[in-house]
Structure formats: structure tokens, C-alpha cells
Amino acid sequence: MESMIRNPLGEPASMRQAYGEALVQLGRDREDIVVLSADVQSSDFSYMFEAAFPQRFINVGIAEPALVDVAAGLANSGFVPIANTFAFLFASRALEMVRTHLCFGGANVKLAAAYAGLSDSFDGPTHQTVSDLAIMRSLPHMTVVVPGDPVAVRKLLPQVAAWGGPVYFRLCRNEVPEIFNQSYAPEIGKAMTLIAGDDATLIACGVMVARALEAARRLAERGIHARVVEMHTIKPLDTGIVLRCAQETGAIITAEEHSVLGGLGGAVAECLTQHHPVPLERVGVEDMFAESGPYPELLDKYGMSVEAIVSATERALARRDGQVSQKACATA
């Protein structure tokens, strides 16, 4: 477990750079890969693929519905298209095409959703994306993958390309802590236990994985040994590990750069409610829009600080222990 985590933890690295490099390597490995952009190649670094394979790169312009439609046509012609634009545009302007042509129509298109969460921080709430996970996981046949750092981008992108059917691949704009070393071996649909612990379970995705690891360290200083699980695949959710953690620790805390409604927290809540209810606390953006500002400060202000995870863990433990006390009293 811990062997896959870098030491020292938290060296910053560009997720965009990692994505561009991984895209080029994927193009070298597979001649059926084509890349499309809605004129954002300089923003998300898909320009690196354009430079290496200009004959397999298409810029459709600022026309996101057309981006998805052209990608669907290429998929139906035997290619594996990777369509690139900002996350909020896939989840809004192009959503009808995503739903109808990819999910209902079955087109094997991969959506590389750049600038997700609050990472488009200075462009404000119109460009930030806090509802995309809820939207995409609600679409039949859509797979949703959220890499936690640049290493995860490189490891997961080839799997995204090989996965059958549409995939939503959620990417951060900024430099983020590089959590993993090269021994990290994720598989789509399978969560990763990063730190062992029996007192509570922190389940995190994306940039919140690094913050969950730091929260676990601070909790350990208080005598609370929290398990940390990276849930890089939001759909299909690894329900097996969720239920095992619920049974073994009795308290779950989710952490995501997304609304607390409908994303990772919602998926975990649905699983627990149906199979093994335990106290659950969800860390993320409350039911609101954010504002413009520096990225780390926005994460902290809108409920995604390390201390927010620590506090949520303490609340979940208090609820769990309170339930245990009530049961003990009832049986006395």
C-alpha cells in the first residue's frame, strides 16, 4: 500500500503536461487513436499530440456539440476518438450529444474533460465545474474516471482508450501534488487502498486524494487511524471495497472536488444505504457556486481543506460511537 506513495509526498507537477505526454505515447502505441479539440489544444496540452500526429488531429473550433458528433462519427468508422474541451462544456453545451450519440448510440468516444472542478479558478463559476460527476454518472453506459495526480493520468489514459464504450476522464488544470511512484498500478473499476486504518475510512478522488492523505496524518497525531482509499473510478463504483470499509471501520468520509450532491459522496451514500448503512460525511462544495480566485484558496474556502476532512472524520466517529452507545443502552 504505502510503497506506491511517493516520498516525500506532495511535490507539485502539471497534470496538463502529463496528459499531453501520455496522449503522444498513446498515439505512438495505437494507430487507431484520433484526437479532437474544441480549440483548446493550447490550454489542455493536446497540442502535443497535434504536433506529433497532425494527420490524426482535428480542431472543430469552438463548437462543442459538433466536437462530440464528429467524434461519434469517427468512432463508428473504427477509430478511437479522444475529444477534448473544458469539463463544464461537456456537462452543459454538449450534453445532449453525449447522452444521445455516445451513451444511447453506443459510440466508443473518450471525453477528456479539462479544467474540471474549481481548477479554472480565475474564470469563475461559469467555467468551474462542480456538477459534472453527478451528471455523467447518471447517464447509462458512461464510465467516469478521475485520476488523482500526473502519474495516475499516465497510467489510466491507456486503459481509458482500451475501455469499451464512452468514458469521461476528468482532468485538473493546475500543478497538483504528485502522490504516486511508478509502482502505482490502478485498474478502472477497482479502488486503491493507500493507507491502512481501522478507525474510519477516507474515500477520495482527484486532487482530494493528496488532502485525504494529509488529513490521515493529522488524525494519526490525534490517535485516530484512518484508512485512505483512492476511488479513481466513480462509475462503475467499487462497491465491494466501500462495503468492506463500512463493515471494518464503521464510518465513511468522502472527499471530492465537486458538489456534495450526486458525485462520489452520492455514489457512496447510495451503496451504503442499500447494503450497509453507517455514518457518512461528505466533504466537497456545498449546494452553491464558487467565485474567482487562487486555486488552493478556493479549495479551502469552499469546504475542501485538509481540516475540513479532519473535522468530518471526527463528526462521523461521534455519530458512530453515539449509535453504539444507544444500542448498548437498549440491550442493557
Secondary structure, 3 states (H helix, E strand, C coil): CHHHECCCCCEEEEHHHHHHHHHHHHHHHCCCEEEEECCCHHHHCCHHHHHHCHHHEEECCCCHHHHHHHHHHHHCCCCEEEEEEEHHHHCCCCHHHHHHHHHHCCCCCEEEEECCECCCHHHCCCCCECCHHHHHHCCCCCEEECCCCHHHHHHHHHHHHHCCCCEEEECCCCEEEECECCCCCCECCECEEEECCCCEEEEECCCHHHHHHHHHHHHHHCCCCEEEEECCEEECCCHHHHHHHHHHHCCEEEEEEEECCCCHHHHHHHHHHHHCCCCEEEEEECCCCCCCCCHHHHHHHCCCCHHHHHHHHHHHHHHHHHHHHHHHHHHC
